[in-house]
Each structure stands twice: as C-alpha cells, then as structure tokens.
Amino acid sequence: MSAGMESAPREPGHLASRTGPGRLFVVSYAFPPLAMAEAYVTNRLVRGIANRGWQVRAFSVDPESSCEAVDERFDPPGSPNVSVRRSRSPERRLFGWAKTRWIERIARHTLCLLGLPEKQYPWIWTALHRGVSEAREFAPDVIYSRANYNVSNVLGMQLARITGVPSMAHFSDPWIGNPYLRSWPLQNLRIRSLERAIVNSARLVTVPCEEIANMFRRRYAALPPSKFVVLPHSFDEARSGPPERARATRCRIVYAGALHGSRTPQPLFEALGLLAGEPSQSWKLLEILLVGPGVRSFRRQCARPPLNGTVTLVDRVPLAECTGLLASADVCLVIDAANSASPFLPSKLIDYLAYNRPILGITSSGSPSSQLLSRLGCLSADPQDIPGIAHAMETVAQMWRDNTLEVGPAFRRNAASFTTSEVSRELDRLLRITAAKEI
C-alpha cells in the first residue's frame, strides 16, 4: 500500500441503511470503446444496473494508451446514472513501439519472464492514485471489479483496501488453471499470489458458470463455498428476435469471435471434407462465415476445395457490422477449444441468444457450452468427433432445406434467464449482500 493511502473508515448512511439503490464504482479495463468481448458484457451490465436506479461510476483505461483495438462507434451507456472516468496506462509505451507482432511478443514475454502478471498489468501503476481519488470523491457503497483483464480485480482489491469500501470481484475466466494462458515460473507465482489475495479480500466472487465456481471452491476450500456465486453473461433483449429475412439460396452459418491456439476451425474444415465425399452433397447447401480476429490465418486452407466457395473469412469488424452479420444468420456457430476439461461458458454463446436463431456447437462433451446447448434444444458435437460434427451439419442442411430450422419453446424458456434485465436483477441482489455483509 502506497504511503499516504491509509484505509479510511466508511461514512455512515451507506447502502445497508437505505432501502433504494446505491452507488457503485465499477473497475474494468475492458470498457467501451475497446473492441473486446468483456467490454461488451460489462457495458450491458453497467447499463442494466443503472436502469435499476444505481448511480454508477465506471473506471477504465484510457483507450489511447491501450494496445487493444478500438471501435469508435461503441459508446458507454448514455444514462444520467452513469459517469465514466479513465486513467492512462504505460502499456503502449512498453509495447506499442514494436513494429511487428514477433517483436511485441518478445518484449511481452521478457517482462512476463521477470514476473509481470499480464500485458495489461502496467495500468495499475498509474491508475491506483487516480482510482483512489475518484472512489473517495464518488463515495460508493460497493466497488465491483471485472476481469478479463485481471489487472481490474487487482486494482479493485487495492482500492477497497485503501478506501474501506466493500468489494465484489468477477472472474469471467479462471486466472489460475486457464488452459488458454501459458505463464512463466515467476509470473505463475505472482498470479497465484494475486488471485489468492483478490479472493480473500472480496466479500463475494462472481463467475459466469457453476463449473468455474466449483474450481474456485476446490482451490479455496478453507473459504465458505457460498462466497463463490454464479453471475452469468447476459444478452441484450432489445435485439431479440430480428425480423424475418427473405430465404437465401444457402443456409448461412455464422461464427463471431477470435480464433487462436486450440480454439480452431480445423474440426469444422475436416467435417466439411467428410461431407463433400457423401452422396447427399448436403454441404453445398451451406454457407459459412467466420468473423473475428485470427480468422485470416486460415485463408490458404479456405482457398482449396471444398472450403473455397463455402467458407468466407471476415477479419475483425465494428460491433454494429458484426451484429448485422449475426442477424443475417440462419444458424450461429460456437467453436470451443478441444479440451475435455474446459470450464468455459463463452460470452459469444450468450450473445447469440439475442438473435433467436438455432445454435450449432463444436464443443467438448460435458462442457458448460454443450450442457446449455442441450437445454436450449440445439445441436453440438465434440471437436474430436469429426463424423459427429459432419452429421450435425448435415442435419442443419436438411432442416434448412425442409424449412424446419427454427428454435423451440425450450430455447426461449432457457434463454430468458440470460437477459440483461434478469442478470442485472441478480447483480442488484449480490451488491446489496456485499454492502450489508460484515467482514
């Protein structure tokens, strides 16, 4: 703790003694206009909790000092209950000078080798003093931090310790044991220490699905299991049920999201190859759009039959354009990593619910994604089961041809619990518990 930042006692009259909504200080590196999934999710929740009457101050990174992509048309909630404050990060000075991706990776891995927890972590070096000033001026009832990126939870923890305001921390993905993250030994020690400190400091820890909650409960078995609570991703019900479209000549399947590492469309490509050898030739009824960062790395593969003319690759696009592509889909596609132990429920799957379209999942059997898809009445297949993926795609093609490709009552019933209004209602309840709880 920095000198001159000693903890101050809470002023009387905080939320526990009031009946109406309170004041919430949200700490999130990921916030508009950064073009990243966590920014979209956090933006919805800020808007949703503000609509419930909370006064919200969002504290985020200055986008000009971040190395993340920016979508200039992606704005914070235009609500009188929401104010936004930002702090610059030294991140761009540390990494933005690199002229190529490989030089940037060398610079990043060098610092991580020396113990830097993550590329975005330097934000805390400049954000702490500004955050303390903003939090004290705003006088919140709760500090709520959201990761990714995990620097948000570290900063939220520090602000809570300094100001004496109770805190709640959200992990969209586990920091320890995340199969997508590779860490160096010193970096791993630092990550373990920080996650433990965050969990011990927060009054409640929220995660998007029960599988991640159980990971935390096992890891921190000495803590009450009730400390770890599921707060799912949400979708904007205002976009639900886009208008009917004129029937196209092929069934359009759209994937929107990053592709990297073990999250790859290779099983999809192999399944298309398998279908191309079938007498039914059902693959000719399919048009597949892969949209997002990393998809262009598969352009050589997609230039060859049977992928050419069937698979279209679209690089990162602004949110409004991505929304339009998803609204044009007959089927939305989920691609998860081929990892049988995957605890993830990707936010893109919840985003898809807004479009009221059937969803096809390429996801490990028993994963949170496959379980939700089953409840929704949608098809899924394991990434390692190429014939299973081919069968699911053939089923989609046949249903489209027969004009029976639609969602049923189970889809609408299960999707309702993920609307922003419902998730905000649960967040409201958890914030009140956090404010009233004695340490």
Secondary structure by P-SEA (a helix, b strand, c coil): ccccccccccccccccccccbbbbbbbbccccccccaaaaaaaaaaaaaaaaccbbbbbbcccccccccccccccccccccbbbbbbbbcccccccccccaaaaaaaaaaaaaaccccccccccccaaaaaaaaaaaacccbbbbbcccaaaaaaaaaaaaaacccbbbbbcccccccccccccaaaaaaaaaaaaaaaaaccbbbcccaaaaaaaaaaacccccccccccccccccccccccccccccbbbbbbbccccccccaaaaaaaaaaaaaccccccccbbbbbbcccccccccccccccccccbbbbccccaaaaaaaaaaccbbbbbbccccccccccaaaaaaccccbbbbbbcccccaaaaaaaaacbbbbbcccaaaaaaaaaaaaaaaaaccccccaaaaaaaccccaaaaaaaaaaaaaaaaaccc
